[in-house]
Amino acid sequence: MEARQASTSTEIGGLNTSVKALRSESTESMLELGSLLKSIQDPLTRSMVQISALSESVVGGADKQERQEILRWLSNIQFINETLRHPNAAPIACFYCGRSSAEPQRSDATEVLRAILKQLMCCDPKWQIDSTVAKEYKSRKQEAEKDESDIARLDIDETTQKIIDITAKPPTTIFIDALDECWPEERYRLLRALDILLDESVHLVKVFVSSRDNMDIVIKLQQNPNIYINIKDNKIDIDKFARVEVEKAIRNGRLLNGQVTSELQNHITTSLQEKANGMLEEDLRHELQRLPRSLDEMYSLILDKTLHMERFGLTVAEMALRWLLYAIEAGSMITRALCAAASSMKSCDLSIQNILDTCSNLVSYDKRTDTFRFAHLSVREFLESKPGYGRGEATISILKVLNKGKLGEQSIIGHLRYRKWCRHVPELLSLKTYALRYWAYHFNTLDEQNKRIFLSMI
């Protein structure tokens, strides 16, 4: 019995030793297996990262340079990208329409939608270009390279569809300001595209539109669910704005040099609140009793005021207004140079504020784009119907300044060509550049009779 127990103990001891050896081998095997898996996993992970990066490059629009090319191809209209400040915000696109010869794309329906598409694509915090847009650009670029032509751009239907594709995921908000400043034919195309966008978008899309009550716009917007806001809905805001602005004008000395009694201040504020588009003349009490009843009446009063300015102010005002009607570019530098040349003064002596003052609020200045604009489309429409501001007469006056305006005894172009010192005067150089680039364009916009009139003057 004792011998059997000893044998059993020996067997158990051997078994324990075998188990320990097996555990040791198992641990070593596990470690070896883990090391092997890691050696396999690391290159797999690197490969996945490389494939992902390659995929993003191919599908998402490739490198930074190509992204910029695609965005320029979509639209050359600049905008402020709020995504940088609010990366988690829902996509928003804003566009201000405008009828101006300097920015004709702002009244073109297709250009409006292209600019909106561009902004929505830039709402991606990773700055990834939509894959379908990137592929479309590459395909059209390849086609253009075959015959060295320009890359064909998206038409209005294609652009609308791209916007629908992009808005399929997050809720999107689109703001269109001053829709009435688009040409009537373009308004119809833009409103039709917005109809399609609202009807076919998978996700929620909100469109905010500000406009005058043009009949075609009102009728079209009534066909969709909408919330209509008119001047009566924000009367409290208008009243507050009038009160604050009058107080500010008095405090800054812009109104009667700040010498305004409380009674007169209240009278001015109340009159402005009641008529909203009021105008202040020299005799405030008298003029406030007969505030103009329409925009045309108000603009006529302003235009009449310019006729009573001294020669310098009248010349600057007339040239600035004619220039904004028909210029290709309306930057502050070229506008100042042209108005200064028309009034026979140095452009460095004519400031932005001088032009704004002589034009008496018919013109505004956009500091962000360094551009002059009419205060409203209605100003342009008003001037186009007035003698002296039709295309023929206004263009002739512009051409005379470009061609024969005097700086000393020489014409602008001649002066700029032969006087080396003018290289240090950027306003003069901008005028030279504009004259050489666009003189023929302005001349060719004249009818035959006006061409003969102009040629007889030079």
Summary of the structure (lengths in Angstrom):
residues: 458
radius of gyration: 34.8
end to end distance: 140.2
largest distance: 142.9
contacts: 1267
relative contact order: 0.06
helix: 66%
strand: 6%
